Amino acid sequence: MKDKHLIKYEIFCQRKKFSLKEFLIKNPALSYSEIKGFFSNRKTQPPEEMEFNRLKEEISKDNEIKNEDRKSQTNKKSSQDDIKNKEAKKTQPRRRRKRKVNAN
């Protein structure tokens, strides 16, 4: 289809509330040619390849940061669990209830 008859990418995003970044987060394995085909099927101009590459890099950096945060949190949790286990071992013995005495 000719480019003259396609809807502009910016207008498509506004009307459909479409976010390329969110779309790429949900579908990380897509390439630019697949994105281009996706938009041509919807009679829309695809985004520029530079914008696509920029968003892909941004998403990959965000994923790396999230992975590092998860690793650090698991290390903190394991050290906190160790401390809790040590404190739990210092428990006192159970108290026994006093028996009721029948008054005759």
C-alpha positions in Angstrom: 0.0 0.0 0.0 1.2 3.5 -0.8 2.5 5.7 2.1 0.0 8.4 1.1 -3.0 6.3 2.2 -1.6 5.3 5.6 -2.6 6.9 8.9 0.3 8.8 10.6 1.9 6.9 13.5 1.4 9.7 16.0 -2.4 10.0 15.2 -2.7 6.2 15.5 -1.1 6.3 19.0 -3.4 9.1 20.1 -6.6 7.6 18.9 -5.9 4.0 20.0 -3.9 5.0 23.1 -1.1 2.8 21.8 2.3 2.8 23.4 5.1 1.2 21.4 7.2 0.8 24.6 4.4 -1.2 26.3 3.9 -3.2 23.2 7.6 -4.1 23.1 7.7 -5.0 26.8 4.9 -7.5 26.2 6.5 -8.8 22.9 10.3 -8.5 23.4 11.3 -10.8 20.5 9.8 -8.6 17.8 12.1 -7.1 15.2 11.6 -3.9 13.2 10.5 -5.7 10.1 7.7 -7.5 12.1 6.6 -4.2 13.7 6.6 -2.7 10.2 4.3 -5.5 9.0 2.1 -5.1 12.1 1.5 -1.4 11.3 1.0 -1.9 7.6 -1.7 -4.5 8.3 -3.4 -1.7 10.4 -3.0 0.8 7.5 -0.7 2.9 9.7 2.8 4.3 9.0 5.3 2.4 11.2 7.5 4.4 13.6 11.0 5.3 12.6 13.6 2.6 12.9 15.7 4.9 15.2 12.8 5.3 17.6 12.3 1.5 17.6 16.0 0.9 18.4 16.0 3.5 21.1 13.0 2.0 22.8 14.5 -1.5 22.6 17.7 -0.3 24.2 15.8 1.5 27.0 13.7 -1.6 27.7 16.8 -3.8 27.9 18.5 -1.4 30.3 15.3 -1.4 32.5 15.3 -5.2 32.5 19.0 -5.3 33.6 18.3 -2.8 36.4 15.3 -4.9 37.6 17.3 -8.1 37.6 20.1 -6.5 39.7 17.5 -5.2 42.1 15.9 -8.7 42.4 19.3 -10.2 43.1 20.1 -7.6 45.8 16.7 -8.1 47.4 17.1 -11.9 47.6 20.5 -11.4 49.2 19.0 -9.0 51.8 16.1 -11.4 52.4 18.4 -14.4 53.0 20.5 -12.4 55.5 17.3 -11.2 57.3 16.0 -14.8 57.4 19.3 -15.9 59.0 18.9 -13.2 61.7 15.3 -14.2 62.4 16.2 -17.8 62.7 18.9 -17.0 65.3 16.4 -14.9 67.2 13.7 -17.6 67.0 16.0 -20.2 68.7 16.2 -18.0 71.8 12.6 -18.8 72.8 11.4 -19.4 76.4 9.8 -22.7 77.4 6.0 -22.8 77.4 4.2 -21.8 80.6 1.9 -24.4 82.1 -1.6 -23.6 83.2 -2.5 -23.9 86.9 -5.2 -26.5 87.6 -8.4 -25.4 89.2 -8.8 -26.7 92.7 -12.3 -27.8 93.7 -13.3 -26.2 96.9 -15.3 -28.6 99.0 
